[in-house]
Amino acid sequence: MSISVIVIRVFKMVAYIIVRSNVPDIDIKNFDNWYETEHLDDALNGFSAVSASRGWSVDNPNSHIAIYEFQNLTDAKGILESNALKRLMDEFDLRWDGKIVRTREVVEVVQQLKNN
C-alpha cells in the first residue's frame, strides 16, 4: 500500500501602506525626532497595523519613508478612509504647517521568495 502526502502551504498575502515625505533640510532633525518619539507609534496603534518601519532614502536624503504592514489588502485600504488616518493627518498638518509634502500608496504583496 502506498500513501501519498500532499502538503499545501497557504501564504496569506500581506499589504503595506507606504508614506513618502519630502522633508526640507532645515526640518530633518526635528522631523526625525518627532517621527521616532511620537508619530510612528501613534500610527502603528491607530491603524492597528501588524508592524511599522521607517527610514531615509539613500538616494535622496530628504525623502523619509514609513511602511505600515497589514494582514491583508482590505485592512490596508480601510485605513485610507478611517478616522485614525484623518486624525493623524490633521496632527501632521498642524505640526508641520504644510512644509512637508507627502504621498501614500497601498501595495499588496502577490509573491514572496525567501532563501533557505
N, CA, C and O atoms as a MOPAC input file, in Angstrom:
PM7 MOZYME 1SCF
protein

 N      0.83900 1    -1.16700 1     0.00000 1
 C      0.00000 1     0.00000 1     0.00000 1
 C      0.89000 1     1.23700 1     0.00000 1
 O      1.85800 1     1.32100 1     0.75500 1
 N      0.55600 1     2.17300 1    -0.83900 1
 C      1.31800 1     3.40700 1    -0.97300 1
 C      0.49000 1     4.56500 1    -0.43900 1
 O     -0.70300 1     4.67700 1    -0.72000 1
 N      1.14000 1     5.41800 1     0.33300 1
 C      0.44400 1     6.58900 1     0.88300 1
 C      1.10300 1     7.83700 1     0.32500 1
 O      2.32000 1     8.00600 1     0.40000 1
 N      0.28800 1     8.69300 1    -0.22700 1
 C      0.78900 1     9.97700 1    -0.73800 1
 C      0.44600 1    11.06700 1     0.25300 1
 O     -0.65900 1    11.10800 1     0.79500 1
 N      1.38500 1    11.93500 1     0.48100 1
 C      1.15700 1    13.07300 1     1.37000 1
 C      1.31000 1    14.34400 1     0.54800 1
 O      2.32000 1    14.56100 1    -0.12100 1
 N      0.30800 1    15.15100 1     0.61700 1
 C      0.33800 1    16.43500 1    -0.08200 1
 C      0.37900 1    17.52800 1     0.97200 1
 O     -0.47700 1    17.59900 1     1.85300 1
 N      1.36800 1    18.35800 1     0.86600 1
 C      1.49100 1    19.47400 1     1.79800 1
 C      1.10900 1    20.74400 1     1.05000 1
 O      1.70300 1    21.09100 1     0.02900 1
 N      0.12700 1    21.41000 1     1.57200 1
 C     -0.30900 1    22.67200 1     0.98000 1
 C      0.06400 1    23.77400 1     1.96400 1
 O     -0.36500 1    23.78400 1     3.11800 1
 N      0.86900 1    24.69000 1     1.47200 1
 C      1.27000 1    25.81300 1     2.30000 1
 C      0.51800 1    27.04100 1     1.83200 1
 O      0.65700 1    27.45900 1     0.68200 1
 N     -0.26000 1    27.60700 1     2.69400 1
 C     -1.03100 1    28.78800 1     2.33900 1
 C     -0.25100 1    30.01700 1     2.79500 1
 O      0.06200 1    30.16500 1     3.97700 1
 N      0.04800 1    30.87000 1     1.86900 1
 C      0.73400 1    32.11600 1     2.18300 1
 C     -0.28400 1    33.22900 1     2.09000 1
 O     -0.80800 1    33.52700 1     1.01700 1
 N     -0.54700 1    33.81900 1     3.19100 1
 C     -1.50200 1    34.91900 1     3.22400 1
 C     -0.78200 1    36.18100 1     2.76500 1
 O      0.20900 1    36.58900 1     3.37200 1
 N     -1.26600 1    36.78500 1     1.72100 1
 C     -0.61900 1    37.95600 1     1.15500 1
 C     -0.87900 1    39.17900 1     2.01500 1
 O     -2.02600 1    39.54200 1     2.27800 1
 N      0.18000 1    39.79300 1     2.43800 1
 C      0.07700 1    40.99400 1     3.25100 1
 C      0.00200 1    42.21500 1     2.34600 1
 O      0.21100 1    42.13100 1     1.13600 1
 N     -0.30100 1    43.34500 1     2.96100 1
 C     -0.34600 1    44.60600 1     2.22200 1
 C      0.34900 1    45.67500 1     3.05800 1
 O      0.45200 1    45.56600 1     4.28000 1
 N      0.81300 1    46.69000 1     2.38100 1
 C      1.52800 1    47.77500 1     3.03600 1
 C      0.95600 1    49.11700 1     2.61500 1
 O      0.51700 1    49.28900 1     1.47800 1
 N      0.96600 1    50.05700 1     3.53300 1
 C      0.79200 1    51.45800 1     3.18300 1
 C      2.18100 1    52.05800 1     3.28900 1
 O      2.85000 1    51.93900 1     4.31500 1
 N      2.60400 1    52.70400 1     2.21400 1
 C      3.91100 1    53.34000 1     2.17900 1
 C      3.69400 1    54.85000 1     2.08700 1
 O      3.02900 1    55.34500 1     1.17700 1
 N      4.27000 1    55.56500 1     3.05000 1
 C      4.14500 1    57.02300 1     3.09400 1
 C      5.52400 1    57.62100 1     2.84600 1
 O      6.47500 1    57.34500 1     3.57700 1
 N      5.61700 1    58.43800 1     1.81200 1
 C      6.88000 1    59.11100 1     1.48000 1
 C      6.70600 1    60.59900 1     1.77600 1
 O      5.77700 1    61.24000 1     1.28400 1
 N      7.61600 1    61.13500 1     2.59000 1
 C      7.58000 1    62.55500 1     2.95900 1
 C      8.83100 1    63.24100 1     2.43800 1
 O      9.94200 1    62.74700 1     2.63100 1
 N      8.65300 1    64.37500 1     1.78000 1
 C      9.77300 1    65.16900 1     1.30300 1
 C     10.04000 1    66.25600 1     2.34000 1
 O      9.27200 1    67.21100 1     2.45500 1
 N     11.12700 1    66.11000 1     3.09400 1
 C     11.41000 1    66.95500 1     4.25300 1
 C     12.49900 1    67.96700 1     3.90200 1
 O     13.59600 1    67.58000 1     3.50000 1
 N     12.20400 1    69.27300 1     4.05200 1
 C     13.24200 1    70.28000 1     3.79600 1
 C     14.43200 1    70.10100 1     4.74000 1
 O     14.27400 1    69.65700 1     5.87700 1
 N     15.62600 1    70.45300 1     4.25400 1
 C     16.85300 1    70.30000 1     5.05100 1
 C     16.72000 1    70.86600 1     6.46100 1
 O     17.16100 1    70.24700 1     7.43000 1
 N     16.12600 1    72.01600 1     6.56700 1
 C     16.05400 1    72.70400 1     7.85900 1
 C     15.23100 1    71.94200 1     8.89700 1
 O     15.40800 1    72.14200 1    10.09800 1
 N     14.32800 1    71.06100 1     8.43300 1
 C     13.42100 1    70.35100 1     9.33700 1
 C     13.79100 1    68.89100 1     9.58000 1
 O     13.11200 1    68.22000 1    10.35700 1
 N     14.83500 1    68.37800 1     8.94800 1
 C     15.14100 1    66.94300 1     9.01600 1
 C     15.33600 1    66.45600 1    10.45300 1
 O     14.73600 1    65.45600 1    10.85000 1
 N     16.15600 1    67.13900 1    11.22600 1
 C     16.44300 1    66.68400 1    12.59000 1
 C     15.17100 1    66.67200 1    13.44900 1
 O     14.91200 1    65.69400 1    14.15000 1
 N     14.38700 1    67.73600 1    13.40200 1
 C     13.14900 1    67.79900 1    14.18500 1
 C     12.12800 1    66.76600 1    13.71900 1
 O     11.46200 1    66.12400 1    14.53100 1
 N     12.01700 1    66.61400 1    12.40300 1
 C     11.08600 1    65.64000 1    11.84200 1
 C     11.47300 1    64.22600 1    12.27100 1
 O     10.62300 1    63.44600 1    12.70200 1
 N     12.75600 1    63.90300 1    12.15300 1
 C     13.23300 1    62.57400 1    12.50700 1
 C     12.95200 1    62.27100 1    13.98000 1
 O     12.50100 1    61.17500 1    14.31100 1
 N     13.21200 1    63.22500 1    14.85600 1
 C     12.96300 1    63.04300 1    16.28200 1
 C     11.46300 1    62.86900 1    16.56200 1
 O     11.07300 1    61.99000 1    17.33000 1
 N     10.64200 1    63.69300 1    15.94800 1
 C      9.18800 1    63.61600 1    16.15300 1
 C      8.63700 1    62.27900 1    15.66600 1
 O      7.82200 1    61.65000 1    16.34100 1
 N      9.09300 1    61.85300 1    14.48500 1
 C      8.60400 1    60.58200 1    13.94400 1
 C      9.03200 1    59.42600 1    14.84700 1
 O      8.25100 1    58.50800 1    15.09700 1
 N     10.27400 1    59.47200 1    15.33500 1
 C     10.80300 1    58.40800 1    16.18800 1
 C     10.09500 1    58.34000 1    17.54300 1
 O      9.76800 1    57.25400 1    18.02200 1
 N      9.86300 1    59.49000 1    18.15200 1
 C      9.35700 1    59.50500 1    19.52900 1
 C      7.83800 1    59.58200 1    19.64200 1
 O      7.28100 1    59.26400 1    20.69300 1
 N      7.16200 1    59.99900 1    18.57400 1
 C      5.70200 1    60.16400 1    18.65600 1
 C      4.93300 1    59.47500 1    17.53000 1
 O      4.11900 1    58.58100 1    17.76300 1
 N      5.21100 1    59.91000 1    16.31800 1
 C      4.29000 1    59.61100 1    15.21600 1
 C      4.24800 1    58.14900 1    14.80300 1
 O      3.16600 1    57.61800 1    14.55200 1
 N      5.39200 1    57.48600 1    14.72700 1
 C      5.38900 1    56.09500 1    14.26100 1
 C      4.55800 1    55.21300 1    15.18900 1
 O      3.75900 1    54.39900 1    14.72500 1
 N      4.74100 1    55.37000 1    16.48100 1
 C      3.97300 1    54.58700 1    17.45100 1
 C      2.48400 1    54.94400 1    17.40900 1
 O      1.62800 1    54.06300 1    17.48800 1
 N      2.18200 1    56.24100 1    17.28600 1
 C      0.77300 1    56.65300 1    17.17200 1
 C      0.11100 1    56.02300 1    15.95400 1
 O     -1.02600 1    55.55900 1    16.03300 1
 N      0.82000 1    56.00400 1    14.82900 1
 C      0.25600 1    55.42300 1    13.60900 1
 C      0.12000 1    53.90900 1    13.73200 1
 O     -0.90600 1    53.34800 1    13.34700 1
 N      1.13800 1    53.24500 1    14.26200 1
 C      1.07700 1    51.79000 1    14.44500 1
 C     -0.16200 1    51.40900 1    15.24300 1
 O     -0.91200 1    50.51800 1    14.84400 1
 N     -0.37500 1    52.07500 1    16.35600 1
 C     -1.51300 1    51.75400 1    17.21500 1
 C     -2.83200 1    52.25700 1    16.64000 1
 O     -3.84400 1    51.56100 1    16.71800 1
 N     -2.83300 1    53.45000 1    16.06900 1
 C     -4.06000 1    53.99900 1    15.48800 1
 C     -4.57400 1    53.18400 1    14.31400 1
 O     -5.78300 1    53.05900 1    14.11700 1
 N     -3.65300 1    52.63000 1    13.53500 1
 C     -4.02300 1    51.81600 1    12.37500 1
 C     -4.25400 1    50.35200 1    12.73800 1
 O     -4.78400 1    49.59600 1    11.92400 1
 N     -3.86900 1    49.94200 1    13.93500 1
 C     -3.85400 1    48.52200 1    14.31100 1
 C     -3.06100 1    47.71700 1    13.28200 1
 O     -3.46300 1    46.62500 1    12.87900 1
 N     -1.93800 1    48.27600 1    12.87200 1
 C     -1.07900 1    47.62900 1    11.88600 1
 C     -0.30900 1    46.48100 1    12.53100 1
 O     -0.14400 1    46.44100 1    13.75100 1
 N      0.15300 1    45.56200 1    11.71500 1
 C      0.98300 1    44.45000 1    12.17800 1
 C      2.34800 1    44.97900 1    12.59700 1
 O      2.89300 1    44.57200 1    13.62300 1
 N      2.89900 1    45.89200 1    11.79300 1
 C      4.19500 1    46.48000 1    12.10200 1
 C      4.30100 1    47.85100 1    11.44000 1
 O      3.52300 1    48.20300 1    10.55400 1
 N      5.28400 1    48.60400 1    11.90000 1
 C      5.57400 1    49.91200 1    11.31900 1
 C      7.09000 1    50.06600 1    11.27000 1
 O      7.78400 1    49.79000 1    12.24800 1
 N      7.58800 1    50.50300 1    10.13500 1
 C      9.02400 1    50.72500 1     9.93800 1
 C      9.19500 1    52.06900 1     9.26600 1
 O      8.26500 1    52.60200 1     8.66100 1
 N     10.41200 1    52.61600 1     9.38100 1
 C     10.67800 1    53.87800 1     8.70300 1
 C     12.15500 1    54.00700 1     8.41200 1
 O     12.98200 1    53.32700 1     9.02000 1
 N     12.48200 1    54.88000 1     7.48500 1
 C     13.87600 1    55.13200 1     7.15900 1
 C     13.99800 1    56.29600 1     6.20300 1
 O     13.00700 1    56.90100 1     5.79400 1
 N     15.23100 1    56.59500 1     5.85700 1
 C     15.53800 1    57.68200 1     4.93000 1
 C     16.13300 1    57.09400 1     3.65900 1
 O     16.92900 1    56.15600 1     3.70900 1
 N     15.74500 1    57.64400 1     2.53700 1
 C     16.26900 1    57.20200 1     1.25400 1
 C     17.77300 1    57.46000 1     1.18400 1
 O     18.24600 1    58.52600 1     1.57900 1
 N     18.50900 1    56.49100 1     0.68600 1
 C     19.94400 1    56.65500 1     0.48000 1
 C     20.19700 1    57.56900 1    -0.71700 1
 O     21.16900 1    58.32400 1    -0.73000 1
 N     19.32500 1    57.50100 1    -1.71800 1
 C     19.49300 1    58.28700 1    -2.93900 1
 C     19.01500 1    59.72600 1    -2.80300 1
 O     19.51900 1    60.61600 1    -3.48900 1
 N     18.04700 1    59.95700 1    -1.92300 1
 C     17.50800 1    61.30300 1    -1.70400 1
 C     17.38200 1    61.51900 1    -0.20200 1
 O     16.38700 1    61.10700 1     0.39300 1
 N     18.36600 1    62.15600 1     0.42400 1
 C     18.37500 1    62.28100 1     1.88400 1
 C     17.23200 1    63.10000 1     2.46400 1
 O     17.06600 1    63.13700 1     3.68300 1
 N     16.44100 1    63.75700 1     1.62500 1
 C     15.27100 1    64.48900 1     2.10300 1
 C     14.00400 1    63.63700 1     2.06600 1
 O     12.93400 1    64.09600 1     2.46500 1
 N     14.12200 1    62.41300 1     1.59200 1
 C     12.95900 1    61.53900 1     1.42900 1
 C     12.86500 1    60.53400 1     2.57900 1
 O     13.67000 1    59.61100 1     2.69500 1
 N     11.85900 1    60.74800 1     3.41700 1
 C     11.58300 1    59.85700 1     4.55500 1
 C     10.49100 1    58.89400 1     4.11800 1
 O      9.50800 1    59.30000 1     3.49800 1
 N     10.66500 1    57.61300 1     4.44300 1
 C      9.69500 1    56.60100 1     4.03200 1
 C      9.23300 1    55.83100 1     5.26200 1
 O     10.04700 1    55.31500 1     6.02900 1
 N      7.91100 1    55.75800 1     5.44100 1
 C      7.32200 1    54.95500 1     6.51200 1
 C      6.52000 1    53.83500 1     5.86600 1
 O      5.81600 1    54.04100 1     4.87700 1
 N      6.64200 1    52.64100 1     6.44800 1
 C      5.99000 1    51.46000 1     5.88400 1
 C      5.15200 1    50.80000 1     6.97400 1
 O      5.67500 1    50.38600 1     8.00800 1
 N      3.85700 1    50.70700 1     6.73400 1
 C      2.92900 1    50.09500 1     7.68400 1
 C      2.41800 1    48.79200 1     7.08800 1
 O      1.87800 1    48.77600 1     5.98200 1
 N      2.59100 1    47.70600 1     7.82000 1
 C      2.20400 1    46.37400 1     7.34400 1
 C      0.82700 1    45.99800 1     7.88600 1
 O      0.51500 1    46.22200 1     9.05500 1
 N      0.01200 1    45.41900 1     7.00200 1
 C     -1.32500 1    44.95900 1     7.35600 1
 C     -1.49300 1    43.49700 1     6.95600 1
 O     -0.78700 1    43.00700 1     6.07400 1
 N     -2.41600 1    42.80800 1     7.59400 1
 C     -2.62400 1    41.38900 1     7.32700 1
 C     -3.14500 1    41.12700 1     5.92100 1
 O     -2.91800 1    40.05600 1     5.35800 1
 N     -3.84500 1    42.10900 1     5.35500 1
 C     -4.41500 1    41.90700 1     4.02400 1
 C     -4.73300 1    43.25300 1     3.38100 1
 O     -4.67500 1    44.29500 1     4.03400 1
 N     -5.06600 1    43.21700 1     2.11200 1
 C     -5.35300 1    44.42200 1     1.34600 1
 C     -6.58300 1    45.15600 1     1.87600 1
 O     -6.60200 1    46.38600 1     1.91100 1
 N     -7.58800 1    44.42600 1     2.28100 1
 C     -8.80700 1    45.04600 1     2.80400 1
 C     -8.50300 1    45.92400 1     4.01500 1
 O     -9.00800 1    47.04200 1     4.11700 1
 N     -7.68200 1    45.42100 1     4.92900 1
 C     -7.32200 1    46.20200 1     6.11500 1
 C     -6.54200 1    47.45900 1     5.72900 1
 O     -6.80800 1    48.54300 1     6.24800 1
 N     -5.59400 1    47.31200 1     4.82900 1
 C     -4.77800 1    48.46200 1     4.40800 1
 C     -5.64500 1    49.52000 1     3.73000 1
 O     -5.54200 1    50.70500 1     4.04700 1
 N     -6.48900 1    49.10000 1     2.81000 1
 C     -7.34500 1    50.05800 1     2.10400 1
 C     -8.34500 1    50.71600 1     3.04500 1
 O     -8.69800 1    51.88200 1     2.86600 1
 N     -8.80200 1    49.97000 1     4.04900 1
 C     -9.74000 1    50.52500 1     5.01500 1
 C     -9.15900 1    51.68800 1     5.79800 1
 O     -9.88900 1    52.59900 1     6.18900 1
 N     -7.86500 1    51.66700 1     6.02800 1
 C     -7.21400 1    52.74700 1     6.77000 1
 C     -7.30700 1    54.06800 1     6.01400 1
 O     -7.39900 1    55.12800 1     6.63100 1
 N     -7.28500 1    54.01400 1     4.69600 1
 C     -7.30800 1    55.24000 1     3.89900 1
 C     -8.57500 1    56.05900 1     4.11100 1
 O     -8.58000 1    57.26700 1     3.87400 1
 N     -9.64400 1    55.41500 1     4.55400 1
 C    -10.90900 1    56.11000 1     4.80100 1
 C    -11.22300 1    56.22500 1     6.29600 1
 O    -12.33400 1    56.60100 1     6.66900 1
 N    -10.26600 1    55.90800 1     7.13300 1
 C    -10.53600 1    55.81300 1     8.57300 1
 C    -10.39200 1    57.13900 1     9.31000 1
 O     -9.71300 1    58.06000 1     8.85700 1
 N    -11.05400 1    57.20100 1    10.45800 1
 C    -10.89900 1    58.34500 1    11.34700 1
 C     -9.48900 1    58.40400 1    11.92000 1
 O     -8.97800 1    59.48700 1    12.20400 1
 N     -8.86100 1    57.24700 1    12.09000 1
 C     -7.49000 1    57.21100 1    12.61500 1
 C     -6.54300 1    57.94500 1    11.66500 1
 O     -5.71200 1    58.73700 1    12.10800 1
 N     -6.66300 1    57.68500 1    10.36600 1
 C     -5.80500 1    58.37200 1     9.40500 1
 C     -6.12200 1    59.85900 1     9.37100 1
 O     -5.21100 1    60.68500 1     9.31700 1
 N     -7.38800 1    60.20400 1     9.40000 1
 C     -7.77500 1    61.62100 1     9.38500 1
 C     -7.17400 1    62.34000 1    10.58800 1
 O     -6.64500 1    63.44200 1    10.44700 1
 N     -7.24900 1    61.73200 1    11.76500 1
 C     -6.70400 1    62.35000 1    12.97600 1
 C     -5.18700 1    62.53300 1    12.85600 1
 O     -4.65600 1    63.59100 1    13.19200 1
 N     -4.49800 1    61.49500 1    12.37500 1
 C     -3.04300 1    61.58500 1    12.22900 1
 C     -2.64200 1    62.60700 1    11.15800 1
 O     -1.64000 1    63.30500 1    11.31300 1
 N     -3.40900 1    62.69500 1    10.09200 1
 C     -3.13300 1    63.69200 1     9.05300 1
 C     -3.32000 1    65.10400 1     9.59200 1
 O     -2.52400 1    65.99800 1     9.30600 1
 N     -4.38100 1    65.29600 1    10.37500 1
 C     -4.62000 1    66.61900 1    10.98200 1
 C     -3.48100 1    67.00500 1    11.91600 1
 O     -3.02400 1    68.14800 1    11.90200 1
 N     -3.02100 1    66.05000 1    12.73100 1
 C     -1.89900 1    66.31900 1    13.64000 1
 C     -0.62800 1    66.63500 1    12.85200 1
 O      0.11500 1    67.55100 1    13.20500 1
 N     -0.38300 1    65.87100 1    11.78300 1
 C      0.78300 1    66.08800 1    10.93600 1
 C      0.74100 1    67.49100 1    10.33900 1
 O      1.72400 1    68.22900 1    10.40600 1
 N     -0.40000 1    67.85500 1     9.75500 1
 C     -0.54000 1    69.15800 1     9.11000 1
 C     -0.37300 1    70.29700 1    10.10700 1
 O      0.24900 1    71.31200 1     9.79300 1
 N     -0.91600 1    70.13600 1    11.28700 1
 C     -0.78300 1    71.15600 1    12.32600 1
 C      0.68300 1    71.30300 1    12.74900 1
 O      1.18700 1    72.41600 1    12.89600 1
 N      1.34200 1    70.19500 1    12.93700 1
 C      2.74800 1    70.19400 1    13.38100 1
 C      3.68400 1    70.78300 1    12.32700 1
 O      4.58500 1    71.55100 1    12.66200 1
 N      3.47900 1    70.42800 1    11.05200 1
 C      4.43500 1    70.80300 1    10.00900 1
 C      3.93400 1    71.91100 1     9.09500 1
 O      4.64900 1    72.32400 1     8.18100 1
 N      2.73700 1    72.39200 1     9.32000 1
 C      2.21500 1    73.60500 1     8.67200 1
 C      2.42200 1    73.62900 1     7.15400 1
 O      2.76400 1    74.66600 1     6.58600 1
 N      2.21500 1    72.49200 1     6.50900 1
 C      2.29500 1    72.43500 1     5.05300 1
 C      3.70000 1    72.45400 1     4.47300 1
 O      3.85500 1    72.50900 1     3.25300 1
 N      4.72800 1    72.41200 1     5.31300 1
 C      6.11400 1    72.45800 1     4.82600 1
 C      6.58300 1    71.11600 1     4.26800 1
 O      7.56600 1    71.05400 1     3.52900 1
 N      5.87900 1    70.05000 1     4.62300 1
 C      6.31400 1    68.71200 1     4.21000 1
 C      5.24700 1    68.08400 1     3.32100 1
 O      4.11100 1    67.86400 1     3.74200 1
 N      5.63700 1    67.80500 1     2.09700 1
 C      4.73600 1    67.17500 1     1.13800 1
 C      4.88300 1    65.66600 1     1.28800 1
 O      5.99600 1    65.14800 1     1.37800 1
 N      3.75200 1    64.96600 1     1.31300 1
 C      3.81200 1    63.51100 1     1.44300 1
 C      2.83400 1    62.84000 1     0.48500 1
 O      1.83400 1    63.42300 1     0.06600 1
 N      3.15800 1    61.61100 1     0.16100 1
 C      2.29500 1    60.78900 1    -0.68000 1
 C      2.08200 1    59.45600 1     0.02400 1
 O      2.88500 1    59.04600 1     0.86300 1
 N      0.99700 1    58.79200 1    -0.32700 1
 C      0.66700 1    57.47500 1     0.22000 1
 C      0.34200 1    56.53000 1    -0.91800 1
 O     -0.26000 1    56.91200 1    -1.92100 1
 N      0.75300 1    55.29500 1    -0.73800 1
 C      0.30700 1    54.27300 1    -1.68400 1
 C      0.12700 1    52.96100 1    -0.94700 1
 O      0.78800 1    52.69100 1     0.05600 1
 N     -0.77900 1    52.15600 1    -1.46600 1
 C     -1.04300 1    50.83200 1    -0.91000 1
 C     -0.43100 1    49.80900 1    -1.85200 1
 O     -0.62800 1    49.86500 1    -3.06600 1
 N      0.31600 1    48.86900 1    -1.27200 1
 C      0.96600 1    47.82100 1    -2.05400 1
 C      0.52400 1    46.47400 1    -1.50100 1
 O      0.62900 1    46.22300 1    -0.30000 1
 N      0.03100 1    45.61100 1    -2.37800 1
 C     -0.31900 1    44.25600 1    -1.97700 1
 C      0.78700 1    43.31200 1    -2.44200 1
 O      1.15400 1    43.30600 1    -3.61700 1
 N      1.30600 1    42.52700 1    -1.53000 1
 C      2.33000 1    41.53800 1    -1.87400 1
 C      1.63000 1    40.39300 1    -2.60100 1
 O      0.68900 1    39.80000 1    -2.07400 1
 N      2.08900 1    40.08800 1    -3.80700 1
 C      1.49500 1    38.99200 1    -4.58500 1
 C      2.43900 1    37.82200 1    -4.73800 1
 O      2.04300 1    36.73700 1    -5.16400 1
 N      3.70600 1    38.05500 1    -4.38100 1
 C      4.67400 1    36.95400 1    -4.43100 1
 C      5.79300 1    37.28100 1    -3.46300 1
 O      6.21200 1    38.43200 1    -3.33300 1
 N      6.26700 1    36.24800 1    -2.78800 1
 C      7.39700 1    36.41600 1    -1.88900 1
 C      8.27600 1    35.18200 1    -1.98100 1
 O      7.80200 1    34.05400 1    -1.84300 1
 N      9.54500 1    35.40300 1    -2.21300 1
 C     10.52700 1    34.32100 1    -2.25600 1
 C     11.49800 1    34.52700 1    -1.09800 1
 O     11.80800 1    35.66100 1    -0.73400 1
 N     11.96700 1    33.44500 1    -0.53400 1
 C     12.95200 1    33.52700 1     0.55000 1
 C     14.06300 1    32.53900 1     0.28300 1
 O     13.83000 1    31.44100 1    -0.22200 1
 N     15.26200 1    32.93400 1     0.62400 1
 C     16.37600 1    31.98900 1     0.60400 1
 C     16.32000 1    31.12200 1     1.81900 1
 O     15.89000 1    31.56000 1     2.88600 1
 N     16.75100 1    29.88800 1     1.67200 1
 C     16.75100 1    28.97200 1     2.82200 1
 C     17.88100 1    29.27500 1     3.74900 1
 O     18.03800 1    28.60600 1     4.77000 1

